[in-house]
Amino acid sequence: MNPMDRQTEGQEPQHQDRQPGIESKMNPLPLSEDEDYRGSGKLKGKVAIITGGDSGIGRAAAIAFAKEGADISILYLDEHSDAEETRKRIEKENVRCLLIPGDVGDENHCEQAVEQTVDHFGKLDILVNNAAEQHPQDSILNISTEQLEKTFRICFI
């Protein structure tokens, strides 16, 4: 059976009243890594920034990068417990992890995060723009200009 089918069978869609959500409050928890996967050093000596790397797909990417040998900076909003859990799982792979909280929709924060990463690790090789949020609406006409601009700043810049 596909691991995703096993994990979601009989489960209702999840919803949290905050953006971004807190992974540790999800039931069931997302599948973040394949315990049987062993990296082969494809990213050894590389440094990556992963936005939204504290949870969900970003956590899975961060763990996979760590298994391949990359040092990682995780940019996240304020989900400190999720970020700390991800750091533990990354450092278990004998690589370094830097946590940088803040709003990736803020250009100044992003510039500072790049500077912090380069200061901490000495370089930056890879950027994974993973952070995202969504605010479902009944109609596209209900999306305000402010919400659309915020979504684009977070997801695409």
C-alpha atoms as one frame of an Amber mdcrd trajectory, in Angstrom:
protein
   0.000   0.000   0.000   1.180   3.518  -0.796   2.350   5.280   2.431   0.146
   8.287   1.605  -2.945   6.084   1.239  -2.188   4.399   4.554  -1.781   7.737
   6.301  -4.903   9.433   4.930  -7.368   6.550   4.730 -10.557   7.507   6.576
  -9.225  10.915   7.621 -11.157  14.141   7.259  -9.356  17.191   5.804  -7.566
  19.161   8.507  -8.104  22.815   9.342  -6.405  25.191  11.765  -7.509  28.725
  12.534  -4.032  30.184  12.009  -1.704  30.580   9.049   0.626  28.842   8.886
  -0.642  25.863  10.852   1.231  24.026  13.594   2.354  20.583  12.447   2.498
  19.130  15.956  -1.276  19.746  16.294  -2.133  17.735  13.179  -3.759  14.333
  13.426  -2.454  12.320  11.758   0.976  13.897  11.569   2.371  14.419   8.062
   4.892  11.913   6.783   8.175  13.895   6.742  10.794  11.304   5.947  11.441
   7.826   4.701  13.254   6.161   7.591  14.823   3.647   5.192  16.349   6.289
   2.903  20.108   6.688   3.209  21.693   9.675   1.504  24.716   9.412  -0.744
  26.297  12.825  -0.154  24.820  14.515  -3.230  24.673  17.846  -1.349  27.751
  17.467   0.861  29.366  20.856   1.398  26.314  22.758   0.128  24.287  25.293
   2.106  20.554  25.702   1.567  17.872  28.112   2.705  14.450  26.484   2.881
  11.536  28.852   3.494   8.757  27.186   5.451  11.194  24.401   6.267   9.842
  23.912   9.776   6.912  21.700   8.788   5.073  19.847   6.061   6.697  19.646
   2.643   9.404  22.075   3.790  10.343  19.786   6.682  10.456  16.805   4.323
  12.727  18.747   1.948  14.975  19.880   4.810  15.371  16.335   6.129  16.074
  15.000   2.637  18.678  17.739   2.038  20.259  16.920   5.409  20.420  13.223
   4.536  22.308  14.268   1.393  24.781  16.300   3.469  23.601  19.925   3.152
  23.762  22.448   5.982  20.413  24.214   6.209  18.885  27.533   7.236  15.186
  27.250   7.911  13.104  30.392   7.537   9.756  30.172   9.323   7.193  32.578
  10.749   6.683  31.755  14.441   6.118  28.005  14.752   9.052  27.604  17.142
   8.195  24.107  18.401   7.878  22.791  14.825  11.167  24.457  13.879  12.990
  22.982  16.887  11.692  19.499  16.066  12.906  19.893  12.490  16.304  21.109
  13.719  16.665  17.965  15.869  15.874  15.750  12.906  18.304  17.630  10.653
  21.156  17.601  13.176  20.613  13.852  13.639  22.113  13.622  10.129  25.358
  15.273  11.360  24.821  18.539   9.492  24.260  22.050  10.807  20.930  23.864
  11.033  20.207  27.560  11.566  16.670  28.647  12.505  15.596  32.119  11.376
  12.097  33.202  12.446  10.338  36.030  10.635   8.011  36.976   7.808   9.298
  35.864   4.400   6.805  38.300   2.877   9.056  41.097   4.200  11.885  41.857
   1.773  14.154  43.256   4.514  13.757  40.071   6.554  14.697  37.971   3.524
  17.826  40.050   2.888  18.824  39.719   6.552  18.196  35.960   6.469  20.529
  35.571   3.492  23.173  37.636   5.318  22.746  35.541   8.498  23.077  32.340
   6.500  26.248  33.483   4.737  27.705  34.788   8.017  26.909  31.494   9.780
  27.892  28.986   7.076  30.238  31.054   4.893  28.173  30.748   1.716  24.778
  29.998   0.179  24.289  27.519  -2.669  20.607  26.593  -2.775  17.310  28.406
  -2.193  14.049  26.491  -1.809  11.034  28.828  -1.926   8.606  26.573  -0.087
   6.776  28.903   2.324   3.139  29.385   1.442  -0.243  30.095   2.842  -3.694
  29.951   1.403  -6.995  31.508   2.302  -9.767  29.593   0.516 -12.650  31.668
  -0.792 -15.982  30.630  -2.268 -15.202  32.700  -5.359 -12.097  34.241  -6.889
 -14.032  37.514  -6.756 -13.863  37.390  -2.944 -10.054  37.597  -2.868  -9.026
  41.097  -1.836  -6.126  42.865  -3.509  -4.367  42.928  -0.123  -4.718  39.143
   0.296  -3.574  38.450  -3.261  -0.488  40.657  -2.849   0.357  39.071   0.518
   0.059  35.569  -0.944   2.346  36.478  -3.837   4.912  38.086  -1.492   5.053
  34.959   0.668   4.852  32.327  -2.040   6.770  33.815  -4.941   9.273  36.422
  -3.801
